[in-house]
Protein backbone atom coordinates (compact mmCIF):
# COMPACT_ATOMS: atom_id res chain seq x y z
CA UNK A 1 0.00 0.00 0.00
CA UNK A 2 2.93 2.37 0.60
CA UNK A 3 3.62 2.22 -3.13
CA UNK A 4 0.24 3.74 -4.07
CA UNK A 5 0.93 7.28 -2.71
CA UNK A 6 4.34 7.32 -4.40
CA UNK A 7 2.83 6.14 -7.68
CA UNK A 8 0.06 8.72 -7.42
CA UNK A 9 2.59 11.51 -6.79
CA UNK A 10 4.72 10.35 -9.75
CA UNK A 11 1.67 10.27 -12.04
CA UNK A 12 0.64 13.74 -10.87
CA UNK A 13 4.09 15.14 -11.74
CA UNK A 14 4.11 13.41 -15.12
CA UNK A 15 0.60 14.51 -16.11
CA UNK A 16 1.22 18.05 -14.88
CA UNK A 17 4.27 18.26 -17.14
CA UNK A 18 2.39 16.82 -20.12
CA UNK A 19 -0.73 19.00 -19.91
CA UNK A 20 -0.92 21.65 -22.63
CA UNK A 21 -3.29 23.62 -24.81
CA UNK A 22 -3.95 22.18 -28.26
CA UNK A 23 -6.21 23.01 -31.19
CA UNK A 24 -9.12 20.63 -31.65
CA UNK A 25 -8.12 20.18 -35.30
CA UNK A 26 -4.91 18.50 -34.13
CA UNK A 27 -6.91 15.90 -32.20
CA UNK A 28 -9.04 14.70 -35.13
CA UNK A 29 -7.19 11.40 -35.56
CA UNK A 30 -7.67 10.55 -31.89
CA UNK A 31 -11.30 11.60 -32.00
CA UNK A 32 -11.88 9.37 -35.04
CA UNK A 33 -10.47 6.45 -33.04
CA UNK A 34 -12.84 7.17 -30.17
CA UNK A 35 -9.97 8.00 -27.83
CA UNK A 36 -10.92 11.53 -26.77
CA UNK A 37 -12.73 12.02 -23.47
CA UNK A 38 -14.17 15.36 -22.37
CA UNK A 39 -13.67 16.45 -18.77
CA UNK A 40 -16.02 19.02 -17.25
CA UNK A 41 -14.41 22.38 -16.45
CA UNK A 42 -15.43 21.90 -12.82
CA UNK A 43 -12.92 19.06 -12.44
CA UNK A 44 -9.15 19.28 -12.30
CA UNK A 45 -7.92 17.80 -15.59
CA UNK A 46 -4.65 16.52 -14.11
CA UNK A 47 -6.47 14.94 -11.17
CA UNK A 48 -8.80 13.10 -13.53
CA UNK A 49 -5.77 11.77 -15.44
CA UNK A 50 -4.12 10.69 -12.18
CA UNK A 51 -7.22 8.83 -11.02
CA UNK A 52 -7.49 7.14 -14.41
CA UNK A 53 -3.86 6.09 -14.10
CA UNK A 54 -4.56 4.75 -10.62
CA UNK A 55 -7.51 2.74 -11.99
CA UNK A 56 -10.00 4.29 -9.57
CA UNK A 57 -13.06 2.85 -11.31
CA UNK A 58 -15.50 3.87 -8.56
CA UNK A 59 -14.49 7.52 -8.81
CA UNK A 60 -14.62 7.41 -12.60
CA UNK A 61 -18.08 5.83 -12.51
CA UNK A 62 -19.28 8.68 -10.26
CA UNK A 63 -17.89 11.28 -12.69
CA UNK A 64 -19.47 9.48 -15.65
CA UNK A 65 -22.83 9.18 -13.86
CA UNK A 66 -22.69 12.90 -13.04
CA UNK A 67 -21.93 13.74 -16.69
CA UNK A 68 -18.56 15.21 -15.75
CA UNK A 69 -16.51 12.76 -17.84
CA UNK A 70 -17.73 11.43 -21.20
CA UNK A 71 -16.61 10.65 -24.71
CA UNK A 72 -16.69 13.75 -26.88
CA UNK A 73 -20.03 13.79 -28.69
CA UNK A 74 -20.27 14.33 -32.45
CA UNK A 75 -22.13 17.58 -31.79
CA UNK A 76 -19.42 18.88 -29.46
CA UNK A 77 -16.67 17.78 -31.84
CA UNK A 78 -18.30 19.65 -34.71
CA UNK A 79 -18.72 22.81 -32.61
CA UNK A 80 -15.07 22.71 -31.56
CA UNK A 81 -14.01 22.03 -35.15
CA UNK A 82 -16.01 24.95 -36.55
CA UNK A 83 -14.72 27.29 -33.85
CA UNK A 84 -11.12 26.08 -34.27
CA UNK A 85 -11.24 25.69 -30.50
CA UNK A 86 -8.16 25.43 -28.30
CA UNK A 87 -8.50 22.97 -25.41
CA UNK A 88 -6.44 21.80 -22.50
CA UNK A 89 -5.34 18.21 -23.03
CA UNK A 90 -3.34 15.45 -21.41
CA UNK A 91 -2.67 11.91 -22.61
CA UNK A 92 -3.59 9.20 -20.12
CA UNK A 93 -3.00 6.31 -22.50
CA UNK A 94 -4.94 5.05 -24.28
CA UNK A 95 -7.11 8.13 -23.74
CA UNK A 96 -6.68 11.81 -24.55
CA UNK A 97 -8.48 13.85 -21.90
CA UNK A 98 -9.61 17.29 -23.04
CA UNK A 99 -11.14 20.21 -21.23
CA UNK A 100 -12.56 23.43 -22.59
CA UNK A 101 -11.93 26.54 -20.54
CA UNK A 102 -12.58 30.08 -21.63
CA UNK A 103 -9.49 31.92 -22.77
CA UNK A 104 -8.27 34.45 -20.22
CA UNK A 105 -9.33 37.99 -20.99
CA UNK A 106 -7.16 41.05 -20.54
CA UNK A 107 -8.97 41.94 -17.30
CA UNK A 108 -8.80 38.40 -15.83
CA UNK A 109 -5.12 37.99 -16.71
CA UNK A 110 -4.08 40.90 -14.49
Backbone torsions as a table, in degrees:
resi	resn	phi	psi	omega
1	UNK	NA	-28.0	-179.8
2	UNK	-64.9	-21.4	179.6
3	UNK	-73.3	-29.2	-176.4
4	UNK	-60.7	-48.5	178.6
5	UNK	-61.4	-38.2	179.3
6	UNK	-66.7	-41.4	178.4
7	UNK	-64.5	-42.6	179.5
8	UNK	-62.2	-42.6	178.8
9	UNK	-64.4	-41.1	178.7
10	UNK	-64.0	-44.8	178.4
11	UNK	-61.0	-41.2	-179.5
12	UNK	-61.0	-44.4	178.0
13	UNK	-62.2	-45.7	-178.4
14	UNK	-63.2	-48.8	-178.5
15	UNK	-66.5	-36.2	177.9
16	UNK	-61.0	-41.4	-179.8
17	UNK	-72.8	-20.6	-177.5
18	UNK	-99.0	-6.4	-177.8
19	UNK	-79.2	131.4	-177.8
20	UNK	-154.2	166.7	175.0
21	UNK	-87.6	141.2	-178.1
22	UNK	-147.7	145.9	177.0
23	UNK	-72.5	140.5	179.6
24	UNK	-56.5	-36.5	-179.6
25	UNK	-55.9	-32.8	-178.3
26	UNK	-75.9	-10.2	-179.0
27	UNK	-102.4	6.7	-175.2
28	UNK	-57.7	-42.1	-179.4
29	UNK	-61.3	-42.6	-179.7
30	UNK	-69.3	-38.2	177.2
31	UNK	-63.1	-43.2	179.9
32	UNK	-61.4	-29.9	177.9
33	UNK	-81.3	-8.9	-177.4
34	UNK	79.5	24.4	-174.8
35	UNK	-99.9	0.4	-175.5
36	UNK	-101.1	128.2	-178.2
37	UNK	-120.1	129.0	179.0
38	UNK	-87.0	137.0	178.3
39	UNK	-116.3	127.4	179.7
40	UNK	-56.5	144.5	-178.7
41	UNK	-64.5	-16.8	178.0
42	UNK	-77.5	-10.0	178.5
43	UNK	-103.7	155.3	175.4
44	UNK	-82.4	117.1	-175.9
45	UNK	-57.5	-44.5	-179.7
46	UNK	-64.8	-40.6	180.0
47	UNK	-64.0	-38.5	176.9
48	UNK	-62.9	-43.1	178.2
49	UNK	-62.5	-41.8	179.4
50	UNK	-61.2	-47.5	-178.1
51	UNK	-65.7	-33.4	174.0
52	UNK	-64.1	-45.3	178.5
53	UNK	-63.6	-28.5	178.7
54	UNK	-87.3	-0.8	178.5
55	UNK	59.4	44.4	178.9
56	UNK	-86.8	75.6	-173.9
57	UNK	-60.0	-37.4	-178.8
58	UNK	-64.5	-41.3	178.2
59	UNK	-66.9	-43.0	178.6
60	UNK	-62.5	-41.6	178.6
61	UNK	-60.3	-41.0	178.8
62	UNK	-63.4	-42.6	178.5
63	UNK	-65.5	-40.5	178.9
64	UNK	-64.9	-47.2	-179.9
65	UNK	-60.7	-32.5	179.2
66	UNK	-83.3	-3.2	-178.8
67	UNK	74.7	18.3	-178.4
68	UNK	-90.2	-17.4	177.6
69	UNK	-137.4	126.3	-178.0
70	UNK	-162.2	155.0	172.7
71	UNK	-58.6	146.7	178.3
72	UNK	-66.1	126.3	-179.9
73	UNK	-75.5	158.9	176.8
74	UNK	-59.4	-39.7	-179.2
75	UNK	-63.3	-45.0	178.9
76	UNK	-65.8	-42.3	179.8
77	UNK	-59.5	-43.0	179.5
78	UNK	-65.0	-42.6	179.4
79	UNK	-62.2	-43.9	178.5
80	UNK	-66.4	-37.2	179.1
81	UNK	-64.0	-48.7	-178.4
82	UNK	-65.2	-31.6	-180.0
83	UNK	-87.6	-3.7	-174.5
84	UNK	49.6	48.4	-173.1
85	UNK	-66.5	147.6	173.7
86	UNK	-108.9	127.8	-176.1
87	UNK	-122.7	158.5	167.5
88	UNK	-80.7	141.8	-179.1
89	UNK	-147.5	151.9	173.7
90	UNK	-148.8	140.9	178.7
91	UNK	-92.0	120.8	172.5
92	UNK	-121.9	79.4	-169.4
93	UNK	-45.1	134.4	8.7
94	UNK	-91.2	13.5	-174.8
95	UNK	-101.3	152.5	167.8
96	UNK	-112.4	114.5	178.4
97	UNK	-90.5	131.8	179.8
98	UNK	-126.4	153.4	180.0
99	UNK	-147.2	127.6	175.9
100	UNK	-89.8	132.9	173.4
101	UNK	-137.7	140.8	178.8
102	UNK	-60.7	142.9	177.8
103	UNK	-65.6	141.8	178.7
104	UNK	-62.9	141.0	176.9
105	UNK	-95.6	167.8	-178.4
106	UNK	-58.8	-37.3	-178.7
107	UNK	-76.3	-31.5	-179.5
108	UNK	-83.8	-15.3	-179.6
109	UNK	-83.5	-12.5	-178.6
110	UNK	-99.5	NA	NA
